Amino acid sequence: MLGGEQSGHIEAVGFEMYTGMLEEAVSKLKGEEHVEHPATQLSLGIALRIDESYIAEENQRLRMYKRIAGAQTEGALADVASELEDRYGPVPRESAASARCGTIAH
């Protein structure tokens, strides 16, 4: 669970960037080499969110956002969509848009 300070950081820089920064910091602490990937930003002008009525627990929603953002192939995104349906039931149209846009981003 995130505290107020971490939540504020996420709002300031965005979830994907925050998790990337966090992963980079953990890698540095472990002494692992960090490989820089080119950053891409895609503005579609649509809301991409997993509705609270679909996944009520915030930590689980954040976990699924991270899984979608981290999927590098269409197969990996299909696995995430399959997991969503298996764990939470049929994916609402609005939430499915997040996974489809993950395909576009990668």
C-alpha positions as CSV (number, residue, x, y, z in Angstrom):
1,M,0.0,0.0,0.0
2,L,1.3,3.4,-0.9
3,G,1.6,6.2,1.6
4,G,0.5,9.8,0.9
5,E,4.0,10.9,-0.2
6,Q,4.4,8.0,-2.7
7,S,0.9,8.6,-4.1
8,G,1.8,12.3,-4.6
9,H,5.0,11.3,-6.4
10,I,3.0,9.0,-8.7
11,E,0.5,11.8,-9.6
12,A,3.4,14.2,-10.3
13,V,5.4,12.0,-12.7
14,G,2.8,9.4,-13.8
15,F,2.6,5.8,-12.8
16,E,4.7,4.3,-15.6
17,M,7.6,6.7,-15.1
18,Y,7.3,6.3,-11.3
19,T,7.6,2.5,-11.5
20,G,10.5,2.8,-13.9
21,M,12.3,5.2,-11.6
22,L,11.6,2.8,-8.7
23,E,12.9,-0.2,-10.6
24,E,16.0,1.7,-11.6
25,A,16.7,2.7,-8.0
26,V,16.3,-0.9,-6.8
27,S,18.6,-2.1,-9.6
28,K,21.3,0.4,-8.6
29,L,21.0,-0.7,-4.9
30,K,21.5,-4.3,-6.0
31,G,24.5,-3.3,-8.1
32,E,22.8,-4.4,-11.4
33,E,23.4,-2.6,-14.6
34,H,20.5,-0.6,-15.9
35,V,19.8,-0.7,-19.6
36,E,18.2,2.5,-20.9
37,H,15.2,2.0,-23.2
38,P,14.0,4.9,-25.4
39,A,10.9,6.6,-23.9
40,T,7.8,6.8,-26.0
41,Q,4.7,8.8,-25.2
42,L,1.4,8.3,-26.9
43,S,-1.5,10.7,-26.4
44,L,-4.8,9.3,-27.7
45,G,-7.1,11.7,-25.9
46,I,-9.1,8.9,-24.2
47,A,-9.3,7.8,-20.6
48,L,-7.3,4.6,-20.0
49,R,-8.2,3.3,-16.7
50,I,-9.3,0.1,-14.9
51,D,-12.6,1.1,-13.2
52,E,-12.9,0.6,-9.4
53,S,-16.1,-1.4,-10.1
54,Y,-14.1,-4.0,-12.0
55,I,-11.1,-4.2,-9.6
56,A,-12.0,-2.7,-6.3
57,E,-8.6,-3.0,-4.5
58,E,-6.2,-0.2,-5.5
59,N,-3.1,-2.2,-5.1
60,Q,-4.4,-4.9,-7.5
61,R,-5.4,-2.2,-10.1
62,L,-1.9,-0.7,-9.8
63,R,-0.4,-4.2,-10.3
64,M,-2.4,-4.7,-13.4
65,Y,-1.5,-1.2,-14.8
66,K,2.1,-2.2,-14.3
67,R,1.6,-5.6,-16.0
68,I,0.0,-3.8,-19.0
69,A,2.7,-1.2,-19.2
70,G,5.5,-3.8,-18.9
71,A,4.1,-6.2,-21.5
72,Q,6.6,-6.2,-24.5
73,T,4.7,-8.3,-26.9
74,E,1.1,-8.8,-28.0
75,G,1.3,-12.3,-26.5
76,A,2.2,-10.9,-23.1
77,L,-0.7,-8.4,-23.4
78,A,-3.0,-11.3,-24.3
79,D,-1.8,-13.1,-21.1
80,V,-2.6,-10.0,-19.0
81,A,-6.1,-9.8,-20.6
82,S,-6.6,-13.5,-19.9
83,E,-5.5,-13.1,-16.3
84,L,-7.9,-10.2,-15.9
85,E,-10.8,-12.2,-17.2
86,D,-9.9,-15.2,-15.1
87,R,-9.5,-13.3,-11.9
88,Y,-12.2,-10.6,-12.2
89,G,-14.6,-11.8,-14.9
90,P,-15.4,-10.3,-18.3
91,V,-13.3,-7.2,-18.9
92,P,-15.4,-4.1,-19.3
93,R,-15.0,-2.2,-22.5
94,E,-13.4,0.8,-20.8
95,S,-10.8,-1.4,-19.1
96,A,-10.1,-3.4,-22.2
97,A,-9.0,-0.1,-23.9
98,S,-6.0,0.0,-21.6
99,A,-4.8,-3.4,-22.8
100,R,-5.4,-2.5,-26.5
101,C,-3.5,0.7,-26.1
102,G,-0.7,-1.2,-24.5
103,T,-0.4,-3.1,-27.8
104,I,-0.1,0.2,-29.7
105,A,2.6,1.5,-27.3
106,H,4.8,-1.5,-27.8
